[in-house]
């Protein structure tokens, strides 16, 4: 057979689809790595002990809201940028 002589031609649509798949694979890889990191942290008994101990602070709202913390960081960064 001479099928190995056949040349594959990809259309622009094929190329876009392959690029999309490649980008999705990169995102999936990133998510899997994040999941693995999370599982490692969840299996750390000392870390879980610390997190459980801090639960009372969360209930008493002694820990800043994540959004508030980000807003403060953005404000600080903007002030430094405008100097």
Number of C-alpha atoms within 10 A of each C-alpha: 4 5 6 6 7 7 7 6 8 10 9 9 9 11 12 12 12 13 12 12 12 12 12 12 12 12 12 12 12 12 12 12 12 12 12 12 12 12 11 10 13 12 11 11 10 11 12 13 10 10 11 11 11 13 12 12 12 12 9 8 10 10 13 10 10 9 9 10 12 11 11 12 12 12 12 11 11 11 10 9 8 6 5
